[in-house]
Amino acid sequence: MYNAAFTCFYVELLMFEEAALTCFNKELIDLMAEVMRIEPTEFLTRARTITNRYLNTVDFWNVSVNYPSSQKSLQMIRKSFLIDDLKEKMEYNQKQVGNIFDINREIVDRQEAKEEKERDDQSNTALTILSVLCFFSAMIDGNDYLSTLDWLIPAGVLDIILKGVFPITMIGILLYVLKKLYGRSK
């Protein structure tokens, strides 16, 4: 009776382990079958949930035994339940989910990078508009200031400055600002 009780206990442990492995494998396969219909972030969340549910069962069936005869009995029963085959399937499924996980993480990272680039482009556009407005404001102020210096600068030289050198300098400054905003000229 004593031996039968231990055997029943081992069988219960292994049945629980088998059930946990079978459920885990089934849920992973179902998740992989749905990979094209769900969003990458949802896939990642569901994969994490499935793994956590399986890991929560490990403490209940992963028991270490002290006696060699008990270990041998447990190994024999485990072999008859085909636990090792289930673990191999689980490892294979986990690798597949890991590959899909990496691909989906890459997709999510690319989407986030694209959204960040769009936000940066919007910010750069706003800064460009402000720079252009500042450019025209500075040009008007510069023209007004230079025209007040007509008593100091001869009329012909002042016309050259107002119509040639000053606008070209201001355009150069604007191009420099635009190049700094966008990182390179487009």
Number of C-alpha atoms within 10 A of each C-alpha: 6 6 9 9 10 14 16 11 13 21 17 13 18 21 17 17 22 20 13 19 20 18 15 22 22 14 17 21 17 11 18 16 10 12 17 10 9 10 13 19 14 12 22 17 11 15 19 12 12 16 14 12 13 16 13 10 15 14 8 11 16 12 10 9 11 8 9 9 10 16 14 12 16 21 15 12 17 19 12 10 16 13 19 13 11 17 15 11 15 19 13 13 19 19 12 15 20 14 12 17 21 13 13 19 16 13 15 15 12 12 12 12 12 12 12 12 12 12 12 13 14 12 13 15 15 12 15 17 12 12 18 17 12 13 17 16 12 13 18 12 12 16 16 12 11 17 17 11 12 14 8 10 14 10 13 10 11 17 15 11 17 18 12 11 12 16 16 13 12 16 15 12 14 18 15 13 17 20 13 11 17 14 9 9 10 6
